[in-house]
Amino acid sequence: MYAQSVNDPETFWSREAARLDWVRPFTRVKNTSFVPGKVNIEWFGDGTLNVAANCIDRHLVDKADTTAIIWVPDDPDAPAQHITYRDLFENVGRMANVLKGLNVKRGDRVILYMPMVPEAAYAMLACARIGAIHSVVFAGFSPDSLGARVNGSGAKLVVTTDYAPRGGRKTALKSNTDAALLHCDDDVEVLVVKRTGEQISWVEGRDHDYNALAAAVSPYCTPAEMNAEDPLFILYTSGSTGQPKGVVHTTGGYLVYAAMTHEYSFDYQPGEVYWCTADVGWVTGHSYLVYGPLANGATTLMFEGIPTYPDASRTWQIVQDHNVAIYYTAPTAIRALMAHGNAPVEGYDLSSLRILGTVGEPINPEAWNWFNEVIGKGTCPIVDTWWQTETGGHLITPLPGATPTKPGSATLPFFGVQPVILDPTSGAEQTDVVAEGVLCIKDSWPGQMRTIWGDHARFEKTYFSDYKGYYFTGDGCRRDEDGYYWITGRVDDVINVSGHRMGTAEVESALVAHPSVAETAVVGYPHAIKGQGIYAYVTLMNGETPSEDLRKDLIRWVRAEIGPIATPDLIQWAPGLPKTRSGKIMRRILRKIAENDYGALGDTSTLADPSVVDDLIENRMNRG
Ligand code: 6R9
C-alpha cells in the first residue's frame, strides 16, 4: 500500500477518498506544487461534500442509536452523558439553525472559545454544516489572545460558555470574552452556552442565549454543498516569529486524511470506545477527538476535567467505567501520572485497553516503559504519532501491530508521506539511510494546510522558502539504520511546553510590554514533567530593582497577556544579554546556560561584551 501511495497517488487517494460520501464526485485527485512562488495545494478539487453530513447523517442508517460522544464532566459525581448519533444530528441541527438565525453565512468566521463540552463539537459541526469557518480558541487563552484571534480572522460571532469547570476550579469564559471584545469591532456578537448557570454580565443586543434560542428552532438543517477546497477551519498556532498564524484546513482532503489516519493509526474497530485526551482547542482535538472519529462512526470520549482531579486515579477510573479500548494522550500527561507512582493505577481494571497512543513531543524511554508495562500490561501496541497543526493528521506513525516499535521513535511514514532529511546548511538531501538534519516532506498529502489565513506570502515564506521544493517542518530529525525516524526537537525558536507549541517571541513580546522590563530573551530548558520549561532572561528598566514581588508580577502579567500555558518557569534577572556586535542576541548561549550546560558555550569571541556571560552563569536559575 505504501509503495502504491507514493508511486501512484492518484489511484491510491481516489480509493481512500471513497471512504467519504461525496455530493458531486471529484474527477481530479491531486493538483499540488511546492515550487517557490507557485505553492498551490489542491486535492479532490472539483468534488463537493459536507463534513457534518459525513460525520453524522450517513451514520444514521445503521448507527442512530450508537453513542457518538461519551461526555465525562469534570465533577466525578456527575453522571456521564451518552450522546447518540441521532442526538448529535439534532443538536448540531439546532446549533446550525441558531447560527443561521444570527445571520452566520457560508464563508463567515466564527470563533469558538469553548471548553470541553459537547456543545464545542456541536458548534464545530454546525459551522461545517452551513459552510461557516470555525476557529477554536483554547479556553486557557487570555482575553488579549482571544481578541487578537477575533480580529485576525475577522469573525462576526464568538461562541462561548458562561464558565468552564476544570479540575474543581472554573474559568470565567464569558467575562473573558467581554474583556476581549473591548478590542474588537462593535458588531461582533456573542452566543453563550449555559454550562454552570451562574450569574454573568449581559450586553443586550450583542449577547445571545444559546439554550433559549436552541429550544425554539428546528433540529433539521440541510447541509450546505461545499467544495472540497472550501476552508473548514482556521486554527492559530505559534511560529518562530511574530503573532500566531492562522493555519487553514479545507473540507475534502482534511476529512479524508483525518478519517483515514484515525482508522489506520489506531486500528479503530466498530463499537470500540476511543479516548483522545486532547483539548478541542488544539489540532489533536480537531482531527482525533471530533472529525476523524465521527467520520468513522466511532464512539469518542470527551473528558472535561484533568487527569489529577479529584486524584491521580481519575484517568484509570474513566478507562474502567467506559471500557476504553484506545487511549491517546501526550507524553507530558504520562510523566505527570507516572510521578504519582503505581498506586493510583492499582485496583482498576484496564483490560479493555487495546491500543495506546502518544502525540505532541518525543516520548522519553522511561515514560514509554511505564506506559507500556503499567498501563498496557505489555500487550498494547503504542503508536507514537508525529504530526503538526499544519499537517492535519499523522505523518510519521507506526501502524499498531504491524510496525515494530522502538521507544522514542515515531517509526515510519504514513501512506503517501515522503519524509526527507536535509543538511541544515546546504539543504542537500541526505540519501544514506542513517542521517541527521532537518525534516522536510517531499510531496503533498490531502491533510496538508493550504495557506495562512490572509497571508499566503507568509505561508510560502515559512514553509517553502528555506528548503526549496520541500515542505519544511521546523523539526530536527535523525534516521537510524532501520530507516526509523527520531524527532530531535524544533530547530526554530518554537518550544514545546507540555506538548503545547509556544513561540519564544510571543512570550518575549508579552514581557517587554511590562513597564518595568527593558529587554528580554526567552528560551526553553529541559523540564522533568513538561518536557520543556520556559526560561526568561529579563533586563529591567533603569531604576528598577529586582524583587520577588516583581518576579510574581511578571508571571501574572504573562498569564494575563497570553494565558497560563505561557507562564515562565524561571526568570533570571539579566543586567545584560549576550549580543553580537551588530546587536543580535546570541540565543545559543542563553539556551546552554538555561540547560545548565555552560561548560560548552562554544565561541563567545564575537560578543560585544563577553563579561555579561559570566554574570549569567553565576546567577543561573537551573542548577539541576
Ligand atoms: C500534533 C501537534 C507540532 C510539533 C512538531 C514537533 C512536536 C508532535 C510529536 C512531536 C516528537 C511526536 N511533536 N508530535 N515530536 N514526537 N510524536 O502536536 O501539533 O501543536 O502543531 O505541534 O510538536 O516538534 O513540530 P502542534
Boltz pocket constraint, residues with backbone or C-beta under 6 A from the ligand:
constraints:
  - pocket:
      binder: B
      contacts: [[A, 237], [A, 282], [A, 283], [A, 284], [A, 358], [A, 359], [A, 360], [A, 361], [A, 362], [A, 363], [A, 384], [A, 385], [A, 386], [A, 387], [A, 388], [A, 389], [A, 390], [A, 396], [A, 410], [A, 473], [A, 474], [A, 475], [A, 487], [A, 489], [A, 490], [A, 496], [A, 499], [A, 500], [A, 501]]
      max_distance: 6.0
